[in-house]
Amino acid sequence: MPMSGGAKYGGLAGVVAGNTGICTVGTGQGLTYRGYAIEDLAEHACFEEAAYLLLNDGLPSRQELERFKSDLKDRRHLPQSLKLTLEQIPPSAHPMDVLRTGCSALGCLEPEGDFSRQKEAAVRLLACLPPMLLYWHHFSRSGKRIETVSGPDSTAGYFLRLLTGHAPDDPRLRAMEASLILYAEHEFNASTFTARTIASTLSDIYSAVTGAIGALRGPLHGGANEATLELIRRFDRLEDVEPGILDALKRKEKIMGFGHRVYTTSDPRSVIIKKHARRLSREAGDTLLYAVSERIEEVMWREKKLFPNLDFYSACVYHFMGIPSSLFTPIFVLSRTAGWAAHVFEQRADNKLIRPRAEYTGPQPRKWLPLEVRG
Ligand SMILES: CC(C)(COP(=O)(O)OP(=O)(O)OC[C@H]1O[C@@H](n2cnc3c(N)ncnc32)[C@H](O)[C@@H]1OP(=O)(O)O)[C@@H](O)C(=O)NCCC(=O)NCCS
């Protein structure tokens, strides 16, 4: 049974729970990573530039970027015992559970130790999560043990190459770069706050990221991109969209990929990813999926003044790249790990244990009843 968040505290909506110098969301500045507009980053940067920016507080020079990419590439190898762990996970498992388990397992094999090595651990995680996911993906489907070390030095190119077996064309590569950049950071969302809470106990980065993956998995957060494709695919004909959505709204169904806790009129990331979705749809000769998505958007705005968030058109983009829907949320992990790590560093730099209070709503003090009396 879903639990009520408690109307009075409303899921901590609007509560400012700390300071951050990493990202602005829903302020007059728009969405920025360390002061850089998301529109510029998504248009001009590669994912590694954005990840470097988040981890280091500044854009890399050409040389720093090359070194960062080559560091990531050098850290893609999976320890043999991690491969064996991944091979034990059944094909029926959700890939988010695989990443959660893989991240935790890596923390056993290569503990972070002293926090002075936190950046190394973050780079190792960023490098290692894509091969971890794809190693399990191929092994669980066909028993094939893929080689994970070589391949393109960009995370976007590497992921698509390892998944599909061939190099992506330019529009797909560009869309994947943009998608990874858009997903990389978003202030105090549920998974990032989870990571910060864990970090605030002075726990290790693997624990923080493992917990964050668990928080991201749910459909109200990262899981929405997978759930969105299911929704869009309900409609085989454009004319069924309006009655279908009206019906769902009447049943009080949540329409996945719509709404946001902080944004009130639009999600700046959605505008960007929608352009990629339109382009990939045209190139694929698609006449239904994108059109259905736009129709859902129209109906949701007209009926509820709700707008698509990043997850909505991301589902279209990934679909046109040939990515299975169960991998949609895991892609979010591959990217958001950069943001999570940046927040762990920030939390540690000025740490105070995160321990809020709760208003007690339980029973009044009761007299102890011995077991014999309780029957
Ligand atoms: C993101 C989300 C959890 C934010 O939720 P929130 O700030 O707690 O707002 P609520 O869920 O309380 O919604 C407020 C109202 O809008 C409605 N609403 C919000 N999102 C909705 C959606 N996606 N579909 C239908 N109605 C929605 C709620 O039913 C509620 O209506 P009511 O006041 O008549 O009961 C919510 O919009 C949602 O569940 N979206 C779908 C999941 C999703 O896309 N998640 C990814 C977020 S980036």
The ligand as an SDF file (V2000), in Angstrom:
LIG
                    3D

 48 50  0  0  0  0  0  0  0  0999 V2000
    6.9600   14.4460  -10.0260 C   0  0  0  0  0  0  0  0  0  0  0  0
    5.8230   14.3370   -9.0440 C   0  0  0  0  0  0  0  0  0  0  0  0
    6.0980   13.1690   -8.0950 C   0  0  0  0  0  0  0  0  0  0  0  0
    5.7650   15.6270   -8.2350 C   0  0  0  0  0  0  0  0  0  0  0  0
    4.7960   15.4080   -7.3250 O   0  0  0  0  0  0  0  0  0  0  0  0
    4.3150   16.3810   -6.1650 P   0  0  0  0  0  0  0  0  0  0  0  0
    5.0450   17.6540   -6.1660 O   0  0  0  0  0  0  0  0  0  0  0  0
    4.3340   15.5830   -4.9250 O   0  0  0  0  0  0  0  0  0  0  0  0
    2.8320   16.6900   -6.6100 O   0  0  0  0  0  0  0  0  0  0  0  0
    1.5980   15.7280   -6.4190 P   0  0  0  0  0  0  0  0  0  0  0  0
    1.9120   14.3320   -6.8130 O   0  0  0  0  0  0  0  0  0  0  0  0
    1.0710   15.9350   -5.0270 O   0  0  0  0  0  0  0  0  0  0  0  0
    0.6150   16.3620   -7.4520 O   0  0  0  0  0  0  0  0  0  0  0  0
   -0.1260   17.5730   -7.2670 C   0  0  0  0  0  0  0  0  0  0  0  0
   -1.4080   17.4570   -8.0850 C   0  0  0  0  0  0  0  0  0  0  0  0
   -1.0710   17.3230   -9.4650 O   0  0  0  0  0  0  0  0  0  0  0  0
   -1.4840   16.0480   -9.9420 C   0  0  0  0  0  0  0  0  0  0  0  0
   -0.4000   15.4750  -10.7100 N   0  0  0  0  0  0  0  0  0  0  0  0
    0.9300   15.7000  -10.5410 C   0  0  0  0  0  0  0  0  0  0  0  0
    1.6280   15.0030  -11.4360 N   0  0  0  0  0  0  0  0  0  0  0  0
    0.7060   14.3340  -12.1660 C   0  0  0  0  0  0  0  0  0  0  0  0
    0.8220   13.4480  -13.2250 C   0  0  0  0  0  0  0  0  0  0  0  0
    2.0310   13.1150  -13.7080 N   0  0  0  0  0  0  0  0  0  0  0  0
   -0.3020   12.9450  -13.7610 N   0  0  0  0  0  0  0  0  0  0  0  0
   -1.5120   13.2860  -13.2850 C   0  0  0  0  0  0  0  0  0  0  0  0
   -1.6790   14.1240  -12.2690 N   0  0  0  0  0  0  0  0  0  0  0  0
   -0.5820   14.6410  -11.7140 C   0  0  0  0  0  0  0  0  0  0  0  0
   -1.7330   15.1920   -8.7220 C   0  0  0  0  0  0  0  0  0  0  0  0
   -2.6450   14.1690   -8.9500 O   0  0  0  0  0  0  0  0  0  0  0  0
   -2.2210   16.2150   -7.7480 C   0  0  0  0  0  0  0  0  0  0  0  0
   -3.5590   16.5210   -8.0690 O   0  0  0  0  0  0  0  0  0  0  0  0
   -4.6300   16.7770   -6.9140 P   0  0  0  0  0  0  0  0  0  0  0  0
   -4.1170   17.9900   -6.1690 O   0  0  0  0  0  0  0  0  0  0  0  0
   -5.8940   16.9950   -7.6580 O   0  0  0  0  0  0  0  0  0  0  0  0
   -4.6390   15.5500   -6.0560 O   0  0  0  0  0  0  0  0  0  0  0  0
    4.4910   14.1260   -9.7790 C   0  0  0  0  0  0  0  0  0  0  0  0
    4.2790   15.1750  -10.6770 O   0  0  0  0  0  0  0  0  0  0  0  0
    4.4500   12.7900  -10.4800 C   0  0  0  0  0  0  0  0  0  0  0  0
    4.1270   11.7680   -9.8630 O   0  0  0  0  0  0  0  0  0  0  0  0
    4.7800   12.7470  -11.7980 N   0  0  0  0  0  0  0  0  0  0  0  0
    4.8040   11.5040  -12.5180 C   0  0  0  0  0  0  0  0  0  0  0  0
    6.0990   10.7770  -12.2700 C   0  0  0  0  0  0  0  0  0  0  0  0
    7.2660   11.4530  -12.9420 C   0  0  0  0  0  0  0  0  0  0  0  0
    7.1990   11.8260  -14.1040 O   0  0  0  0  0  0  0  0  0  0  0  0
    8.3760   11.5480  -12.1900 N   0  0  0  0  0  0  0  0  0  0  0  0
    9.5820   12.1520  -12.6830 C   0  0  0  0  0  0  0  0  0  0  0  0
    9.7820   13.4730  -12.0340 C   0  0  0  0  0  0  0  0  0  0  0  0
   11.1210   14.3520  -12.7430 S   0  0  0  0  0  0  0  0  0  0  0  0
  1  2  1  0
  2  3  1  0
  2  4  1  0
  2 36  1  0
  4  5  1  0
  5  6  1  0
  6  7  2  0
  6  8  1  0
  6  9  1  0
  9 10  1  0
 10 11  2  0
 10 12  1  0
 10 13  1  0
 13 14  1  0
 14 15  1  0
 15 16  1  0
 15 30  1  0
 16 17  1  0
 17 18  1  0
 17 28  1  0
 18 19  1  0
 18 27  1  0
 19 20  2  0
 20 21  1  0
 21 22  1  0
 21 27  2  0
 22 23  1  0
 22 24  2  0
 24 25  1  0
 25 26  2  0
 26 27  1  0
 28 29  1  0
 28 30  1  0
 30 31  1  0
 31 32  1  0
 32 33  2  0
 32 34  1  0
 32 35  1  0
 36 37  1  0
 36 38  1  0
 38 39  2  0
 38 40  1  0
 40 41  1  0
 41 42  1  0
 42 43  1  0
 43 44  2  0
 43 45  1  0
 45 46  1  0
 46 47  1  0
 47 48  1  0
M  END
$$$$
